[in-house]
């Protein structure tokens, strides 16, 4: 079963990857991606915390919609 949405997301991701790599290595582009290690750690923790909260919310919602007995 072929998904047009998957093809769409692959196209968008590819165009972003191409745009980032073809933009050149200017000082502005290097400065944009320069992030201190402490901020990277904090953002990683926040990102995975958000994912955990979303999974917890989906689990609670699923058990409320389909009770076990």
Predicted model as a PDB file, atoms N, CA, C, CB and O in Angstrom, pLDDT in the B-factor column:
MODEL        1                                                                  
ATOM      1  N   UNK A   1       0.838  -1.172   0.000  1.00 69.00           N  
ATOM      2  CA  UNK A   1       0.000   0.000   0.000  1.00 69.00           C  
ATOM      3  C   UNK A   1       0.886   1.239   0.000  1.00 69.00           C  
ATOM      4  CB  UNK A   1      -0.955  -0.004   1.210  1.00 69.00           C  
ATOM      5  O   UNK A   1       1.655   1.447   0.938  1.00 69.00           O  
ATOM      6  N   UNK A   2       0.789   2.050  -1.024  1.00 80.00           N  
ATOM      7  CA  UNK A   2       1.627   3.226  -1.195  1.00 80.00           C  
ATOM      8  C   UNK A   2       0.983   4.432  -0.522  1.00 80.00           C  
ATOM      9  CB  UNK A   2       1.870   3.507  -2.685  1.00 80.00           C  
ATOM     10  O   UNK A   2      -0.216   4.666  -0.673  1.00 80.00           O  
ATOM     11  N   UNK A   3       1.768   5.182   0.208  1.00 89.00           N  
ATOM     12  CA  UNK A   3       1.250   6.347   0.922  1.00 89.00           C  
ATOM     13  C   UNK A   3       1.757   7.634   0.274  1.00 89.00           C  
ATOM     14  CB  UNK A   3       1.658   6.297   2.410  1.00 89.00           C  
ATOM     15  O   UNK A   3       2.963   7.858   0.170  1.00 89.00           O  
ATOM     16  N   UNK A   4       0.838   8.457  -0.151  1.00 93.00           N  
ATOM     17  CA  UNK A   4       1.226   9.754  -0.713  1.00 93.00           C  
ATOM     18  C   UNK A   4       1.783  10.683   0.364  1.00 93.00           C  
ATOM     19  CB  UNK A   4       0.028  10.415  -1.403  1.00 93.00           C  
ATOM     20  O   UNK A   4       2.636  11.524   0.082  1.00 93.00           O  
ATOM     21  N   UNK A   5       1.298  10.530   1.601  1.00 93.00           N  
ATOM     22  CA  UNK A   5       1.811  11.363   2.689  1.00 93.00           C  
ATOM     23  C   UNK A   5       3.277  11.083   2.951  1.00 93.00           C  
ATOM     24  CB  UNK A   5       1.005  11.137   3.960  1.00 93.00           C  
ATOM     25  O   UNK A   5       4.055  12.008   3.187  1.00 93.00           O  
ATOM     26  N   UNK A   6       3.663   9.807   2.912  1.00 93.00           N  
ATOM     27  CA  UNK A   6       5.064   9.452   3.105  1.00 93.00           C  
ATOM     28  C   UNK A   6       5.921  10.065   2.006  1.00 93.00           C  
ATOM     29  CB  UNK A   6       5.237   7.925   3.131  1.00 93.00           C  
ATOM     30  O   UNK A   6       6.993  10.602   2.285  1.00 93.00           O  
ATOM     31  N   UNK A   7       5.466   9.992   0.776  1.00 94.00           N  
ATOM     32  CA  UNK A   7       6.187  10.605  -0.334  1.00 94.00           C  
ATOM     33  C   UNK A   7       6.289  12.114  -0.138  1.00 94.00           C  
ATOM     34  CB  UNK A   7       5.494  10.285  -1.668  1.00 94.00           C  
ATOM     35  O   UNK A   7       7.340  12.696  -0.408  1.00 94.00           O  
ATOM     36  N   UNK A   8       5.235  12.750   0.318  1.00 96.00           N  
ATOM     37  CA  UNK A   8       5.236  14.191   0.578  1.00 96.00           C  
ATOM     38  C   UNK A   8       6.269  14.556   1.638  1.00 96.00           C  
ATOM     39  CB  UNK A   8       3.843  14.656   1.019  1.00 96.00           C  
ATOM     40  O   UNK A   8       7.034  15.502   1.452  1.00 96.00           O  
ATOM     41  N   UNK A   9       6.302  13.814   2.753  1.00 95.00           N  
ATOM     42  CA  UNK A   9       7.256  14.109   3.817  1.00 95.00           C  
ATOM     43  C   UNK A   9       8.690  13.843   3.384  1.00 95.00           C  
ATOM     44  CB  UNK A   9       6.932  13.292   5.049  1.00 95.00           C  
ATOM     45  O   UNK A   9       9.597  14.570   3.787  1.00 95.00           O  
ATOM     46  N   UNK A  10       8.911  12.813   2.571  1.00 96.00           N  
ATOM     47  CA  UNK A  10      10.244  12.552   2.049  1.00 96.00           C  
ATOM     48  C   UNK A  10      10.684  13.696   1.134  1.00 96.00           C  
ATOM     49  CB  UNK A  10      10.276  11.207   1.292  1.00 96.00           C  
ATOM     50  O   UNK A  10      11.843  14.110   1.170  1.00 96.00           O  
ATOM     51  N   UNK A  11       9.778  14.197   0.330  1.00 96.00           N  
ATOM     52  CA  UNK A  11      10.084  15.325  -0.549  1.00 96.00           C  
ATOM     53  C   UNK A  11      10.446  16.574   0.247  1.00 96.00           C  
ATOM     54  CB  UNK A  11       8.899  15.617  -1.462  1.00 96.00           C  
ATOM     55  O   UNK A  11      11.425  17.251  -0.067  1.00 96.00           O  
ATOM     56  N   UNK A  12       9.659  16.877   1.275  1.00 96.00           N  
ATOM     57  CA  UNK A  12       9.924  18.060   2.107  1.00 96.00           C  
ATOM     58  C   UNK A  12      11.266  17.914   2.820  1.00 96.00           C  
ATOM     59  CB  UNK A  12       8.786  18.269   3.143  1.00 96.00           C  
ATOM     60  O   UNK A  12      12.057  18.857   2.847  1.00 96.00           O  
ATOM     61  N   UNK A  13      11.529  16.742   3.396  1.00 96.00           N  
ATOM     62  CA  UNK A  13      12.800  16.522   4.094  1.00 96.00           C  
ATOM     63  C   UNK A  13      13.970  16.620   3.130  1.00 96.00           C  
ATOM     64  CB  UNK A  13      12.806  15.154   4.789  1.00 96.00           C  
ATOM     65  O   UNK A  13      14.999  17.203   3.471  1.00 96.00           O  
ATOM     66  N   UNK A  14      13.835  16.068   1.945  1.00 95.00           N  
ATOM     67  CA  UNK A  14      14.906  16.150   0.952  1.00 95.00           C  
ATOM     68  C   UNK A  14      15.178  17.567   0.502  1.00 95.00           C  
ATOM     69  CB  UNK A  14      14.569  15.306  -0.240  1.00 95.00           C  
ATOM     70  O   UNK A  14      16.333  17.959   0.335  1.00 95.00           O  
ATOM     71  N   UNK A  15      14.123  18.338   0.304  1.00 94.00           N  
ATOM     72  CA  UNK A  15      14.325  19.730  -0.111  1.00 94.00           C  
ATOM     73  C   UNK A  15      14.990  20.550   0.996  1.00 94.00           C  
ATOM     74  CB  UNK A  15      12.986  20.368  -0.503  1.00 94.00           C  
ATOM     75  O   UNK A  15      15.806  21.424   0.706  1.00 94.00           O  
ATOM     76  N   UNK A  16      14.654  20.280   2.254  1.00 91.00           N  
ATOM     77  CA  UNK A  16      15.314  20.969   3.363  1.00 91.00           C  
ATOM     78  C   UNK A  16      16.784  20.584   3.457  1.00 91.00           C  
ATOM     79  CB  UNK A  16      14.607  20.654   4.680  1.00 91.00           C  
ATOM     80  O   UNK A  16      17.643  21.440   3.668  1.00 91.00           O  
ATOM     81  N   UNK A  17      17.067  19.305   3.301  1.00 90.00           N  
ATOM     82  CA  UNK A  17      18.446  18.840   3.339  1.00 90.00           C  
ATOM     83  C   UNK A  17      19.258  19.464   2.208  1.00 90.00           C  
ATOM     84  CB  UNK A  17      18.496  17.312   3.250  1.00 90.00           C  
ATOM     85  O   UNK A  17      20.391  19.897   2.419  1.00 90.00           O  
ATOM     86  N   UNK A  18      18.688  19.508   1.025  1.00 90.00           N  
ATOM     87  CA  UNK A  18      19.379  20.103  -0.116  1.00 90.00           C  
ATOM     88  C   UNK A  18      19.610  21.598   0.107  1.00 90.00           C  
ATOM     89  CB  UNK A  18      18.576  19.877  -1.407  1.00 90.00           C  
ATOM     90  O   UNK A  18      20.688  22.106  -0.201  1.00 90.00           O  
ATOM     91  N   UNK A  19      18.617  22.302   0.637  1.00 85.00           N  
ATOM     92  CA  UNK A  19      18.748  23.740   0.861  1.00 85.00           C  
ATOM     93  C   UNK A  19      19.827  24.036   1.899  1.00 85.00           C  
ATOM     94  CB  UNK A  19      17.409  24.336   1.307  1.00 85.00           C  
ATOM     95  O   UNK A  19      20.566  25.009   1.759  1.00 85.00           O  
ATOM     96  N   UNK A  20      19.924  23.214   2.930  1.00 80.00           N  
ATOM     97  CA  UNK A  20      20.939  23.440   3.958  1.00 80.00           C  
ATOM     98  C   UNK A  20      22.336  23.172   3.441  1.00 80.00           C  
ATOM     99  CB  UNK A  20      20.669  22.571   5.163  1.00 80.00           C  
ATOM    100  O   UNK A  20      23.277  23.880   3.799  1.00 80.00           O  
ATOM    101  N   UNK A  21      22.482  22.160   2.606  1.00 79.00           N  
ATOM    102  CA  UNK A  21      23.807  21.813   2.099  1.00 79.00           C  
ATOM    103  C   UNK A  21      24.253  22.695   0.947  1.00 79.00           C  
ATOM    104  CB  UNK A  21      23.825  20.380   1.663  1.00 79.00           C  
ATOM    105  O   UNK A  21      25.454  22.858   0.731  1.00 79.00           O  
ATOM    106  N   UNK A  22      23.328  23.261   0.212  1.00 76.00           N  
ATOM    107  CA  UNK A  22      23.708  24.082  -0.934  1.00 76.00           C  
ATOM    108  C   UNK A  22      23.844  25.557  -0.568  1.00 76.00           C  
ATOM    109  CB  UNK A  22      22.690  23.922  -2.046  1.00 76.00           C  
ATOM    110  O   UNK A  22      24.192  26.373  -1.422  1.00 76.00           O  
ATOM    111  N   UNK A  23      23.576  25.909   0.678  1.00 69.00           N  
ATOM    112  CA  UNK A  23      23.635  27.312   1.081  1.00 69.00           C  
ATOM    113  C   UNK A  23      25.029  27.849   1.269  1.00 69.00           C  
ATOM    114  CB  UNK A  23      22.887  27.498   2.330  1.00 69.00           C  
ATOM    115  O   UNK A  23      25.197  29.055   1.448  1.00 69.00           O  
ATOM    116  N   UNK A  24      26.028  27.005   1.235  1.00 69.00           N  
ATOM    117  CA  UNK A  24      27.392  27.479   1.433  1.00 69.00           C  
ATOM    118  C   UNK A  24      27.751  27.489   2.904  1.00 69.00           C  
ATOM    119  CB  UNK A  24      27.568  28.870   0.841  1.00 69.00           C  
ATOM    120  O   UNK A  24      26.889  27.357   3.773  1.00 69.00           O  
ATOM    121  N   UNK A  25      29.009  27.645   3.163  1.00 76.00           N  
ATOM    122  CA  UNK A  25      29.505  27.657   4.540  1.00 76.00           C  
ATOM    123  C   UNK A  25      29.890  29.076   4.931  1.00 76.00           C  
ATOM    124  CB  UNK A  25      30.714  26.700   4.703  1.00 76.00           C  
ATOM    125  O   UNK A  25      31.056  29.361   5.205  1.00 76.00           O  
ATOM    126  N   UNK A  26      28.915  29.951   4.954  1.00 79.00           N  
ATOM    127  CA  UNK A  26      29.174  31.334   5.342  1.00 79.00           C  
ATOM    128  C   UNK A  26      29.272  31.444   6.859  1.00 79.00           C  
ATOM    129  CB  UNK A  26      28.070  32.267   4.804  1.00 79.00           C  
ATOM    130  O   UNK A  26      28.896  30.522   7.582  1.00 79.00           O  
ATOM    131  N   UNK A  27      29.771  32.555   7.325  1.00 83.00           N  
ATOM    132  CA  UNK A  27      29.888  32.786   8.768  1.00 83.00           C  
ATOM    133  C   UNK A  27      28.513  32.818   9.423  1.00 83.00           C  
ATOM    134  CB  UNK A  27      30.636  34.101   9.046  1.00 83.00           C  
ATOM    135  O   UNK A  27      28.355  32.365  10.557  1.00 83.00           O  
ATOM    136  N   UNK A  28      27.521  33.349   8.717  1.00 80.00           N  
ATOM    137  CA  UNK A  28      26.172  33.419   9.271  1.00 80.00           C  
ATOM    138  C   UNK A  28      25.571  32.029   9.435  1.00 80.00           C  
ATOM    139  CB  UNK A  28      25.276  34.275   8.379  1.00 80.00           C  
ATOM    140  O   UNK A  28      24.913  31.754  10.439  1.00 80.00           O  
ATOM    141  N   UNK A  29      25.789  31.150   8.458  1.00 75.00           N  
ATOM    142  CA  UNK A  29      25.216  29.809   8.563  1.00 75.00           C  
ATOM    143  C   UNK A  29      25.922  28.999   9.648  1.00 75.00           C  
ATOM    144  CB  UNK A  29      25.308  29.079   7.213  1.00 75.00           C  
ATOM    145  O   UNK A  29      25.283  28.194  10.325  1.00 75.00           O  
ATOM    146  N   UNK A  30      27.225  29.197   9.824  1.00 79.00           N  
ATOM    147  CA  UNK A  30      27.934  28.511  10.900  1.00 79.00           C  
ATOM    148  C   UNK A  30      27.486  29.026  12.262  1.00 79.00           C  
ATOM    149  CB  UNK A  30      29.446  28.688  10.741  1.00 79.00           C  
ATOM    150  O   UNK A  30      27.340  28.238  13.196  1.00 79.00           O  
ATOM    151  N   UNK A  31      27.267  30.318  12.393  1.00 81.00           N  
ATOM    152  CA  UNK A  31      26.829  30.905  13.662  1.00 81.00           C  
ATOM    153  C   UNK A  31      25.423  30.450  14.022  1.00 81.00           C  
ATOM    154  CB  UNK A  31      26.880  32.432  13.591  1.00 81.00           C  
ATOM    155  O   UNK A  31      25.100  30.318  15.202  1.00 81.00           O  
ATOM    156  N   UNK A  32      24.585  30.209  13.023  1.00 77.00           N  
ATOM    157  CA  UNK A  32      23.213  29.773  13.270  1.00 77.00           C  
ATOM    158  C   UNK A  32      23.182  28.423  13.969  1.00 77.00           C  
ATOM    159  CB  UNK A  32      22.433  29.701  11.961  1.00 77.00           C  
ATOM    160  O   UNK A  32      22.331  28.191  14.828  1.00 77.00           O  
ATOM    161  N   UNK A  33      24.103  27.525  13.609  1.00 79.00           N  
ATOM    162  CA  UNK A  33      24.117  26.183  14.175  1.00 79.00           C  
ATOM    163  C   UNK A  33      25.038  26.038  15.379  1.00 79.00           C  
ATOM    164  CB  UNK A  33      24.519  25.205  13.127  1.00 79.00           C  
ATOM    165  O   UNK A  33      25.183  24.936  15.908  1.00 79.00           O  
ATOM    166  N   UNK A  34      25.660  27.116  15.819  1.00 88.00           N  
ATOM    167  CA  UNK A  34      26.527  27.053  16.986  1.00 88.00           C  
ATOM    168  C   UNK A  34      25.670  27.190  18.241  1.00 88.00           C  
ATOM    169  CB  UNK A  34      27.620  28.161  16.932  1.00 88.00           C  
ATOM    170  O   UNK A  34      25.148  28.265  18.536  1.00 88.00           O  
ATOM    171  N   UNK A  35      25.533  26.096  18.970  1.00 89.00           N  
ATOM    172  CA  UNK A  35      24.726  26.069  20.187  1.00 89.00           C  
ATOM    173  C   UNK A  35      25.587  25.474  21.300  1.00 89.00           C  
ATOM    174  CB  UNK A  35      23.398  25.242  19.983  1.00 89.00           C  
ATOM    175  O   UNK A  35      26.189  24.416  21.116  1.00 89.00           O  
ATOM    176  N   UNK A  36      25.651  26.146  22.456  1.00 93.00           N  
ATOM    177  CA  UNK A  36      26.452  25.604  23.571  1.00 93.00           C  
ATOM    178  C   UNK A  36      25.935  24.232  24.012  1.00 93.00           C  
ATOM    179  CB  UNK A  36      26.435  26.579  24.771  1.00 93.00           C  
ATOM    180  O   UNK A  36      24.752  23.925  23.863  1.00 93.00           O  
ATOM    181  N   UNK A  37      26.838  23.417  24.555  1.00 94.00           N  
ATOM    182  CA  UNK A  37      26.501  22.043  24.946  1.00 94.00           C  
ATOM    183  C   UNK A  37      25.430  22.007  26.037  1.00 94.00           C  
ATOM    184  CB  UNK A  37      27.752  21.312  25.429  1.00 94.00           C  
ATOM    185  O   UNK A  37      24.600  21.098  26.052  1.00 94.00           O  
ATOM    186  N   UNK A  38      25.438  22.974  26.941  1.00 96.00           N  
ATOM    187  CA  UNK A  38      24.412  22.979  27.997  1.00 96.00           C  
ATOM    188  C   UNK A  38      23.020  23.186  27.414  1.00 96.00           C  
ATOM    189  CB  UNK A  38      24.712  24.074  29.031  1.00 96.00           C  
ATOM    190  O   UNK A  38      22.058  22.555  27.853  1.00 96.00           O  
ATOM    191  N   UNK A  39      22.915  24.062  26.433  1.00 96.00           N  
ATOM    192  CA  UNK A  39      21.612  24.278  25.794  1.00 96.00           C  
ATOM    193  C   UNK A  39      21.179  23.043  25.005  1.00 96.00           C  
ATOM    194  CB  UNK A  39      21.664  25.507  24.865  1.00 96.00           C  
ATOM    195  O   UNK A  39      19.992  22.721  24.962  1.00 96.00           O  
ATOM    196  N   UNK A  40      22.125  22.356  24.387  1.00 94.00           N  
ATOM    197  CA  UNK A  40      21.787  21.134  23.656  1.00 94.00           C  
ATOM    198  C   UNK A  40      21.255  20.074  24.609  1.00 94.00           C  
ATOM    199  CB  UNK A  40      23.013  20.599  22.897  1.00 94.00           C  
ATOM    200  O   UNK A  40      20.285  19.384  24.293  1.00 94.00           O  
ATOM    201  N   UNK A  41      21.883  19.941  25.775  1.00 96.00           N  
ATOM    202  CA  UNK A  41      21.437  18.951  26.759  1.00 96.00           C  
ATOM    203  C   UNK A  41      20.049  19.295  27.267  1.00 96.00           C  
ATOM    204  CB  UNK A  41      22.425  18.866  27.933  1.00 96.00           C  
ATOM    205  O   UNK A  41      19.186  18.422  27.360  1.00 96.00           O  
ATOM    206  N   UNK A  42      19.825  20.571  27.598  1.00 97.00           N  
ATOM    207  CA  UNK A  42      18.518  20.998  28.100  1.00 97.00           C  
ATOM    208  C   UNK A  42      17.441  20.767  27.042  1.00 97.00           C  
ATOM    209  CB  UNK A  42      18.554  22.487  28.512  1.00 97.00           C  
ATOM    210  O   UNK A  42      16.367  20.253  27.356  1.00 97.00           O  
ATOM    211  N   UNK A  43      17.714  21.137  25.808  1.00 96.00           N  
ATOM    212  CA  UNK A  43      16.721  20.956  24.749  1.00 96.00           C  
ATOM    213  C   UNK A  43      16.445  19.477  24.487  1.00 96.00           C  
ATOM    214  CB  UNK A  43      17.191  21.634  23.462  1.00 96.00           C  
ATOM    215  O   UNK A  43      15.310  19.101  24.192  1.00 96.00           O  
ATOM    216  N   UNK A  44      17.474  18.638  24.592  1.00 96.00           N  
ATOM    217  CA  UNK A  44      17.265  17.201  24.423  1.00 96.00           C  
ATOM    218  C   UNK A  44      16.374  16.647  25.523  1.00 96.00           C  
ATOM    219  CB  UNK A  44      18.604  16.464  24.411  1.00 96.00           C  
ATOM    220  O   UNK A  44      15.471  15.855  25.256  1.00 96.00           O  
ATOM    221  N   UNK A  45      16.626  17.062  26.759  1.00 98.00           N  
ATOM    222  CA  UNK A  45      15.794  16.603  27.876  1.00 98.00           C  
ATOM    223  C   UNK A  45      14.355  17.083  27.729  1.00 98.00           C  
ATOM    224  CB  UNK A  45      16.373  17.090  29.207  1.00 98.00           C  
ATOM    225  O   UNK A  45      13.419  16.327  27.984  1.00 98.00           O  
ATOM    226  N   UNK A  46      14.177  18.326  27.322  1.00 98.00           N  
ATOM    227  CA  UNK A  46      12.825  18.863  27.130  1.00 98.00           C  
ATOM    228  C   UNK A  46      12.105  18.107  26.007  1.00 98.00           C  
ATOM    229  CB  UNK A  46      12.881  20.381  26.808  1.00 98.00           C  
ATOM    230  O   UNK A  46      10.921  17.794  26.130  1.00 98.00           O  
ATOM    231  N   UNK A  47      12.811  17.819  24.927  1.00 97.00           N  
ATOM    232  CA  UNK A  47      12.214  17.117  23.795  1.00 97.00           C  
ATOM    233  C   UNK A  47      11.745  15.719  24.194  1.00 97.00           C  
ATOM    234  CB  UNK A  47      13.214  17.027  22.643  1.00 97.00           C  
ATOM    235  O   UNK A  47      10.617  15.332  23.887  1.00 97.00           O  
ATOM    236  N   UNK A  48      12.606  14.961  24.875  1.00 98.00           N  
ATOM    237  CA  UNK A  48      12.216  13.610  25.263  1.00 98.00           C  
ATOM    238  C   UNK A  48      11.186  13.622  26.390  1.00 98.00           C  
ATOM    239  CB  UNK A  48      13.442  12.812  25.687  1.00 98.00           C  
ATOM    240  O   UNK A  48      10.377  12.700  26.491  1.00 98.00           O  
ATOM    241  N   UNK A  49      11.201  14.642  27.232  1.00 98.00           N  
ATOM    242  CA  UNK A  49      10.153  14.783  28.250  1.00 98.00           C  
ATOM    243  C   UNK A  49       8.806  15.022  27.588  1.00 98.00           C  
ATOM    244  CB  UNK A  49      10.482  15.936  29.221  1.00 98.00           C  
ATOM    245  O   UNK A  49       7.795  14.457  28.005  1.00 98.00           O  
ATOM    246  N   UNK A  50       8.793  15.853  26.566  1.00 98.00           N  
ATOM    247  CA  UNK A  50       7.557  16.087  25.821  1.00 98.00           C  
ATOM    248  C   UNK A  50       7.052  14.794  25.195  1.00 98.00           C  
ATOM    249  CB  UNK A  50       7.774  17.149  24.736  1.00 98.00           C  
ATOM    250  O   UNK A  50       5.856  14.504  25.244  1.00 98.00           O  
ATOM    251  N   UNK A  51       7.954  14.019  24.610  1.00 97.00           N  
ATOM    252  CA  UNK A  51       7.554  12.743  24.012  1.00 97.00           C  
ATOM    253  C   UNK A  51       6.973  11.813  25.076  1.00 97.00           C  
ATOM    254  CB  UNK A  51       8.756  12.070  23.312  1.00 97.00           C  
ATOM    255  O   UNK A  51       5.978  11.133  24.824  1.00 97.00           O  
ATOM    256  N   UNK A  52       7.583  11.776  26.260  1.00 97.00           N  
ATOM    257  CA  UNK A  52       7.082  10.919  27.339  1.00 97.00           C  
ATOM    258  C   UNK A  52       5.696  11.370  27.802  1.00 97.00           C  
ATOM    259  CB  UNK A  52       8.062  10.925  28.524  1.00 97.00           C  
ATOM    260  O   UNK A  52       4.819  10.537  28.033  1.00 97.00           O  
ATOM    261  N   UNK A  53       5.496  12.663  27.937  1.00 98.00           N  
ATOM    262  CA  UNK A  53       4.187  13.182  28.354  1.00 98.00           C  
ATOM    263  C   UNK A  53       3.131  12.861  27.297  1.00 98.00           C  
ATOM    264  CB  UNK A  53       4.256  14.713  28.598  1.00 98.00           C  
ATOM    265  O   UNK A  53       1.999  12.522  27.641  1.00 98.00           O  
ATOM    266  N   UNK A  54       3.484  12.963  26.031  1.00 97.00           N  
ATOM    267  CA  UNK A  54       2.528  12.647  24.971  1.00 97.00           C  
ATOM    268  C   UNK A  54       2.165  11.162  24.970  1.00 97.00           C  
ATOM    269  CB  UNK A  54       3.097  13.048  23.609  1.00 97.00           C  
ATOM    270  O   UNK A  54       1.001  10.813  24.775  1.00 97.00           O  
ATOM    271  N   UNK A  55       3.141  10.293  25.185  1.00 96.00           N  
ATOM    272  CA  UNK A  55       2.847   8.858  25.270  1.00 96.00           C  
ATOM    273  C   UNK A  55       1.965   8.570  26.472  1.00 96.00           C  
ATOM    274  CB  UNK A  55       4.148   8.037  25.356  1.00 96.00           C  
ATOM    275  O   UNK A  55       1.022   7.785  26.374  1.00 96.00           O  
ATOM    276  N   UNK A  56       2.259   9.191  27.600  1.00 97.00           N  
ATOM    277  CA  UNK A  56       1.432   9.020  28.797  1.00 97.00           C  
ATOM    278  C   UNK A  56      -0.001   9.491  28.533  1.00 97.00           C  
ATOM    279  CB  UNK A  56       2.039   9.794  29.990  1.00 97.00           C  
ATOM    280  O   UNK A  56      -0.959   8.817  28.910  1.00 97.00           O  
ATOM    281  N   UNK A  57      -0.139  10.628  27.898  1.00 96.00           N  
ATOM    282  CA  UNK A  57      -1.473  11.142  27.571  1.00 96.00           C  
ATOM    283  C   UNK A  57      -2.232  10.223  26.637  1.00 96.00           C  
ATOM    284  CB  UNK A  57      -1.364  12.512  26.949  1.00 96.00           C  
ATOM    285  O   UNK A  57      -3.432  10.011  26.814  1.00 96.00           O  
ATOM    286  N   UNK A  58      -1.541   9.669  25.634  1.00 95.00           N  
ATOM    287  CA  UNK A  58      -2.203   8.729  24.721  1.00 95.00           C  
ATOM    288  C   UNK A  58      -2.617   7.462  25.451  1.00 95.00           C  
ATOM    289  CB  UNK A  58      -1.281   8.377  23.545  1.00 95.00           C  
ATOM    290  O   UNK A  58      -3.680   6.905  25.176  1.00 95.00           O  
ATOM    291  N   UNK A  59      -1.782   7.001  26.384  1.00 94.00           N  
ATOM    292  CA  UNK A  59      -2.110   5.798  27.145  1.00 94.00           C  
ATOM    293  C   UNK A  59      -3.322   6.030  28.031  1.00 94.00           C  
ATOM    294  CB  UNK A  59      -0.917   5.359  27.992  1.00 94.00           C  
ATOM    295  O   UNK A  59      -4.219   5.188  28.088  1.00 94.00           O  
ATOM    296  N   UNK A  60      -3.358   7.152  28.717  1.00 94.00           N  
ATOM    297  CA  UNK A  60      -4.505   7.476  29.577  1.00 94.00           C  
ATOM    298  C   UNK A  60      -5.771   7.602  28.741  1.00 94.00           C  
ATOM    299  CB  UNK A  60      -4.250   8.786  30.361  1.00 94.00           C  
ATOM    300  O   UNK A  60      -6.823   7.091  29.127  1.00 94.00           O  
ATOM    301  N   UNK A  61      -5.679   8.272  27.609  1.00 94.00           N  
ATOM    302  CA  UNK A  61      -6.843   8.433  26.736  1.00 94.00           C  
ATOM    303  C   UNK A  61      -7.323   7.088  26.212  1.00 94.00           C  
ATOM    304  CB  UNK A  61      -6.511   9.363  25.566  1.00 94.00           C  
ATOM    305  O   UNK A  61      -8.527   6.841  26.137  1.00 94.00           O  
ATOM    306  N   UNK A  62      -6.396   6.229  25.853  1.00 92.00           N  
ATOM    307  CA  UNK A  62      -6.778   4.901  25.351  1.00 92.00           C  
ATOM    308  C   UNK A  62      -7.502   4.092  26.411  1.00 92.00           C  
ATOM    309  CB  UNK A  62      -5.548   4.137  24.872  1.00 92.00           C  
ATOM    310  O   UNK A  62      -8.492   3.421  26.119  1.00 92.00           O  
ATOM    311  N   UNK A  63      -7.004   4.153  27.661  1.00 92.00           N  
ATOM    312  CA  UNK A  63      -7.669   3.391  28.719  1.00 92.00           C  
ATOM    313  C   UNK A  63      -9.025   3.983  29.078  1.00 92.00           C  
ATOM    314  CB  UNK A  63      -6.791   3.335  29.957  1.00 92.00           C  
ATOM    315  O   UNK A  63      -9.909   3.260  29.537  1.00 92.00           O  
ATOM    316  N   UNK A  64      -9.203   5.283  28.876  1.00 92.00           N  
ATOM    317  CA  UNK A  64     -10.505   5.890  29.132  1.00 92.00           C  
ATOM    318  C   UNK A  64     -11.505   5.546  28.031  1.00 92.00           C  
ATOM    319  CB  UNK A  64     -10.367   7.405  29.258  1.00 92.00           C  
ATOM    320  O   UNK A  64     -12.699   5.395  28.291  1.00 92.00           O  
ATOM    321  N   UNK A  65     -11.012   5.426  26.810  1.00 92.00           N  
ATOM    322  CA  UNK A  65     -11.907   5.125  25.688  1.00 92.00           C  
ATOM    323  C   UNK A  65     -12.284   3.648  25.652  1.00 92.00           C  
ATOM    324  CB  UNK A  65     -11.253   5.526  24.365  1.00 92.00           C  
ATOM    325  O   UNK A  65     -13.407   3.293  25.293  1.00 92.00           O  
ATOM    326  N   UNK A  66     -11.350   2.803  26.022  1.00 89.00           N  
ATOM    327  CA  UNK A  66     -11.563   1.348  25.972  1.00 89.00           C  
ATOM    328  C   UNK A  66     -11.273   0.733  27.337  1.00 89.00           C  
ATOM    329  CB  UNK A  66     -10.666   0.693  24.883  1.00 89.00           C  
ATOM    330  O   UNK A  66     -10.206   0.148  27.528  1.00 89.00           O  
ATOM    331  N   UNK A  67     -12.199   0.850  28.294  1.00 86.00           N  
ATOM    332  CA  UNK A  67     -11.935   0.293  29.625  1.00 86.00           C  
ATOM    333  C   UNK A  67     -11.828  -1.232  29.592  1.00 86.00           C  
ATOM    334  CB  UNK A  67     -13.037   0.713  30.598  1.00 86.00           C  
ATOM    335  O   UNK A  67     -12.391  -1.890  28.717  1.00 86.00           O  
ATOM    336  N   UNK A  68     -11.102  -1.772  30.551  1.00 80.00           N  
ATOM    337  CA  UNK A  68     -10.786  -3.197  30.573  1.00 80.00           C  
ATOM    338  C   UNK A  68     -11.866  -4.056  31.241  1.00 80.00           C  
ATOM    339  CB  UNK A  68      -9.480  -3.404  31.280  1.00 80.00           C  
ATOM    340  O   UNK A  68     -11.564  -5.199  31.582  1.00 80.00           O  
ATOM    341  N   UNK A  69     -12.995  -3.629  31.433  1.00 65.00           N  
ATOM    342  CA  UNK A  69     -13.914  -4.558  32.039  1.00 65.00           C  
ATOM    343  C   UNK A  69     -15.173  -3.961  32.419  1.00 65.00           C  
ATOM    344  CB  UNK A  69     -13.339  -5.167  33.179  1.00 65.00           C  
ATOM    345  O   UNK A  69     -16.047  -4.648  32.948  1.00 65.00           O  
TER     346      UNK A  69                                                      
ENDMDL                                                                          
END                                                                             
